[in-house]
Amino acid sequence: MAGRKPTAGAVIQALGIGIGLVAMVGGFVLIALQYRPYQVPTGSMEPTVNAGQTVIAEKVSGSDIGRGDIVVFKDTDWGNTAMVKRVIGVGGDVVKCCDAQGRVTVNGVPVNETYLDENPTVGRAGPADQQFSATVPAGRLWLMGDNRAISEDSRVHLDQLGGTVPASTVVGRVEGVVLPLGSMHSIARTTVFDALPGRAATDHGPLGLAAYAAVGGGALVLITAGAGTVAGIVKRRRTRGA
């Protein structure tokens, strides 16, 4: 006896589940291959990243990093653990603190760092605070935390190659917060350095697309499977009632 042909509904259901599975698995695989999570133990990057949160960073080469990028790096001169800071200066830059409004300058240009806390509980670095002037050697980076009042960054390592770290120590560029779940969010690329000549913050990777694919694919599988189950129940009830 010849087998029954699949109904249009069954074909649509199979296609929906198949497409959903491909999108979900593809999204998770892309994230697993290109991204790594890192916990931030201190408040040195507040308010952008809070103490105890876990960030997700795309694996990138330090030579591609630009001013404004938030990076994960590991420099043995700074300790044996991965750290998260923001790039303020790249090779050839002169970074100084500060102008009359308390702004850091890069190559003589004041930078309006809109990601800093506008009302910090402790005053941020300013003219009456820690003054510094550093020239960043080629292949190295000047790094600072967004919480300037407590961050132990390039400013406290001025006696070690002018506070800079090798660009090769960068292991990732931070693109979002993933834990705790209630605080999950992406971190947008900053534009505050775009007016300066040279390397500004780099474009983020496919994290958003991969996340949408994974979540959307999973949702499509559940919705399609659920709809098929409901349709089957309704059909059986109608058959019994006939």
Backbone torsions as a table, in degrees:
resi	resn	phi	psi	omega
1	MET	NA	129.5	-178.4
2	ALA	-66.7	141.2	179.3
3	GLY	-70.8	154.1	-180.0
4	ARG	-71.2	142.9	175.3
5	LYS	-72.3	141.1	177.7
6	PRO	-65.7	141.3	178.9
7	THR	-73.1	163.6	178.2
8	ALA	-59.9	-37.7	179.7
9	GLY	-64.3	-39.4	179.6
10	ALA	-67.1	-38.4	178.7
11	VAL	-64.9	-44.4	179.9
12	ILE	-63.5	-41.0	179.1
13	GLN	-62.8	-44.5	180.0
14	ALA	-63.3	-42.1	178.4
15	LEU	-63.0	-44.1	-179.4
16	GLY	-61.8	-44.0	179.5
17	ILE	-66.5	-41.1	179.9
18	GLY	-63.8	-47.0	179.1
19	ILE	-63.3	-41.7	179.6
20	GLY	-62.6	-42.1	179.3
21	LEU	-65.0	-42.3	179.1
22	VAL	-62.3	-44.7	-179.8
23	ALA	-65.1	-43.5	-177.8
24	MET	-65.5	-49.4	-179.2
25	VAL	-66.2	-42.3	179.6
26	GLY	-60.9	-41.9	179.1
27	GLY	-63.7	-45.3	179.8
28	PHE	-65.7	-40.2	179.8
29	VAL	-64.0	-43.5	179.6
30	LEU	-61.3	-43.9	178.6
31	ILE	-64.2	-42.8	-178.2
32	ALA	-64.7	-34.6	-177.3
33	LEU	-79.6	-35.2	-171.4
34	GLN	-105.2	-12.1	-173.1
35	TYR	-128.0	153.2	176.2
36	ARG	-137.9	143.9	176.5
37	PRO	-88.4	147.9	176.3
38	TYR	-141.0	133.8	177.7
39	GLN	-86.5	140.3	178.2
40	VAL	-106.5	105.4	-172.3
41	PRO	-78.3	-21.2	-174.4
42	THR	-117.5	173.6	178.9
43	GLY	-94.3	22.7	-175.3
44	SER	-68.7	-16.1	179.7
45	MET	-110.0	12.2	177.0
46	GLU	-69.3	146.5	6.4
47	PRO	-89.6	3.0	-178.0
48	THR	-67.1	-46.3	177.8
49	VAL	-133.0	126.5	-177.8
50	ASN	-89.0	157.6	178.1
51	ALA	-58.4	134.8	178.8
52	GLY	89.7	-10.4	178.9
53	GLN	-78.7	156.7	176.1
54	THR	-111.2	125.6	179.7
55	VAL	-100.0	162.9	174.6
56	ILE	-119.2	132.1	-173.6
57	ALA	-127.6	137.3	176.2
58	GLU	-80.9	138.1	177.1
59	LYS	-71.0	116.7	-178.3
60	VAL	-137.2	164.2	175.0
61	SER	-85.3	136.8	179.1
62	GLY	-61.8	-23.7	179.4
63	SER	-70.6	-16.0	179.6
64	ASP	-95.8	-6.1	-174.7
65	ILE	-74.0	147.4	179.0
66	GLY	-125.4	174.0	178.4
67	ARG	-61.3	135.1	179.2
68	GLY	98.3	-19.6	177.4
69	ASP	-65.8	141.4	171.1
70	ILE	-94.9	124.8	-173.5
71	VAL	-123.9	154.3	168.1
72	VAL	-101.7	129.5	-179.1
73	PHE	-143.3	162.6	177.2
74	LYS	-139.7	107.5	179.4
75	ASP	-118.3	120.8	-176.4
76	THR	-61.3	-24.8	177.4
77	ASP	-69.5	-20.3	179.4
78	TRP	-100.8	-10.0	-177.6
79	GLY	140.7	-179.5	-176.3
80	ASN	-104.5	10.7	-178.9
81	THR	-118.9	156.1	175.7
82	ALA	-68.1	138.5	-178.5
83	MET	-124.5	156.7	-179.6
84	VAL	-120.9	121.0	178.1
85	LYS	-144.1	172.4	177.9
86	ARG	-104.9	137.5	177.6
87	VAL	-76.4	123.2	177.8
88	ILE	-107.7	-33.8	179.9
89	GLY	-136.5	144.3	176.0
90	VAL	-116.0	177.4	-176.0
91	GLY	-50.7	127.3	-179.8
92	GLY	96.4	-14.2	-179.1
93	ASP	-76.9	151.5	169.6
94	VAL	-112.8	115.2	-177.9
95	VAL	-107.0	129.6	-178.3
96	LYS	-134.1	154.4	170.7
97	CYS	-129.1	129.0	-4.5
98	CYS	-146.7	172.8	175.7
99	ASP	-85.2	-174.4	-174.8
100	ALA	-63.3	-23.3	178.5
101	GLN	-95.0	9.7	177.7
102	GLY	79.5	17.0	-178.5
103	ARG	-92.7	140.8	171.7
104	VAL	-68.4	143.1	176.1
105	THR	-113.9	144.6	175.6
106	VAL	-122.8	116.2	-176.6
107	ASN	56.2	37.5	177.3
108	GLY	84.2	-2.7	-178.2
109	VAL	-102.0	121.5	177.0
110	PRO	-65.7	140.3	-178.9
111	VAL	-111.0	121.5	177.1
112	ASN	-85.8	92.2	-174.1
113	GLU	-82.3	88.0	-174.1
114	THR	-67.3	-14.2	-179.5
115	TYR	-82.7	-9.0	178.1
116	LEU	-74.9	156.2	177.8
117	ASP	-67.4	122.2	-179.0
118	GLU	-71.1	-24.9	-179.1
119	ASN	-130.3	66.4	-178.4
120	PRO	-65.8	147.2	178.1
121	THR	-69.0	-27.1	174.8
122	VAL	-122.0	137.3	-175.2
123	GLY	-55.8	137.9	176.8
124	ARG	-76.6	167.8	-179.6
125	ALA	-58.6	134.3	-179.9
126	GLY	-150.3	-168.8	-176.7
127	PRO	-57.0	-33.6	-178.6
128	ALA	-92.4	1.7	-178.7
129	ASP	-103.1	-147.3	-174.1
130	GLN	-71.4	115.3	176.0
131	GLN	-88.8	143.6	175.4
132	PHE	-157.3	159.9	173.0
133	SER	-146.3	123.7	-175.8
134	ALA	-138.7	135.8	172.8
135	THR	-100.9	125.8	-175.2
136	VAL	-86.4	118.3	178.2
137	PRO	-66.2	158.4	176.4
138	ALA	-57.2	138.8	177.9
139	GLY	78.6	10.1	-178.8
140	ARG	-128.7	168.3	-175.6
141	LEU	-132.2	145.1	170.9
142	TRP	-102.0	124.4	-172.6
143	LEU	-121.0	141.7	176.8
144	MET	-141.3	150.6	173.9
145	GLY	-84.7	155.3	178.7
146	ASP	-71.7	-25.2	175.9
147	ASN	-92.4	81.8	-170.8
148	ARG	-62.8	-22.2	-176.9
149	ALA	-70.3	-28.8	-174.5
150	ILE	-124.3	-10.0	-173.7
151	SER	-69.6	127.3	173.6
152	GLU	-93.4	96.2	-171.4
153	ASP	-128.7	-149.9	-177.2
154	SER	-55.6	-27.7	-177.3
155	ARG	-64.7	-31.8	-178.2
156	VAL	-93.6	2.9	178.6
157	HIS	-118.6	27.2	-177.1
158	LEU	-61.5	-23.9	179.6
159	ASP	-82.1	-1.8	178.9
160	GLN	-114.7	92.4	-178.4
161	LEU	51.0	44.3	175.2
162	GLY	66.6	22.3	177.2
163	GLY	84.2	-1.3	-176.2
164	THR	-89.8	163.3	175.7
165	VAL	-125.4	153.0	177.0
166	PRO	-62.9	137.5	177.0
167	ALA	-59.9	-25.4	-178.9
168	SER	-69.1	-12.4	178.9
169	THR	-80.8	-10.0	179.8
170	VAL	-71.9	130.2	178.5
171	VAL	-112.8	-10.6	179.7
172	GLY	-173.7	158.8	175.2
173	ARG	-110.2	124.9	-175.8
174	VAL	-73.2	132.0	-178.8
175	GLU	-124.1	-7.8	179.3
176	GLY	-178.7	171.8	175.0
177	VAL	-107.6	131.9	-177.6
178	VAL	-114.4	-21.0	178.5
179	LEU	-140.2	145.2	-3.7
180	PRO	-63.3	158.3	-175.9
181	LEU	-57.7	-35.3	-178.9
182	GLY	-67.3	-17.3	-179.4
183	SER	-109.5	13.0	-178.8
184	MET	-61.7	128.3	177.2
185	HIS	-165.6	160.1	175.6
186	SER	-86.8	157.0	176.3
187	ILE	-113.0	114.8	-173.4
188	ALA	-70.7	150.9	172.5
189	ARG	-62.8	131.9	179.7
190	THR	-83.0	148.7	179.6
191	THR	-110.2	7.1	-171.3
192	VAL	-69.3	-18.6	179.8
193	PHE	-101.4	2.3	-173.1
194	ASP	-63.8	-27.9	-177.9
195	ALA	-76.8	-14.9	-179.2
196	LEU	-83.6	140.5	173.8
197	PRO	-62.6	148.3	178.6
198	GLY	102.2	-162.4	-171.2
199	ARG	-80.3	112.8	172.8
200	ALA	-91.2	-175.9	-179.3
201	ALA	-57.2	142.2	-177.2
202	THR	-85.5	157.6	177.3
203	ASP	-70.3	143.2	-178.9
204	HIS	-74.4	160.8	-178.4
205	GLY	-81.9	-161.2	-172.7
206	PRO	-86.8	25.2	-176.7
207	LEU	-57.7	-48.1	-178.3
208	GLY	-60.8	-46.3	179.5
209	LEU	-62.4	-43.7	-179.5
210	ALA	-65.1	-40.3	179.7
211	ALA	-65.6	-43.6	177.9
212	TYR	-62.7	-39.7	179.6
213	ALA	-64.1	-43.6	-178.5
214	ALA	-65.9	-48.3	-178.4
215	VAL	-70.4	-45.1	-180.0
216	GLY	-64.1	-40.0	178.4
217	GLY	-63.9	-43.1	177.6
218	GLY	-62.2	-41.1	178.9
219	ALA	-64.6	-40.5	179.8
220	LEU	-63.0	-41.1	178.0
221	VAL	-61.0	-47.7	-178.1
222	LEU	-64.6	-44.6	-177.8
223	ILE	-65.9	-44.8	-178.3
224	THR	-65.2	-44.6	178.9
225	ALA	-64.4	-41.2	179.0
226	GLY	-63.9	-42.3	179.8
227	ALA	-64.5	-39.3	178.2
228	GLY	-64.6	-39.2	179.6
229	THR	-65.4	-44.8	179.0
230	VAL	-62.8	-43.7	179.9
231	ALA	-61.8	-38.6	178.9
232	GLY	-65.7	-41.1	178.7
233	ILE	-62.9	-46.6	-179.9
234	VAL	-60.6	-42.7	-179.0
235	LYS	-63.4	-42.6	-179.8
236	ARG	-65.1	-37.4	178.9
237	ARG	-66.3	-39.7	179.0
238	ARG	-65.5	-38.0	-179.7
239	THR	-65.5	-41.2	179.5
240	ARG	-66.6	-34.3	-176.9
241	GLY	-81.1	-9.8	-177.2
242	ALA	-75.1	NA	NA
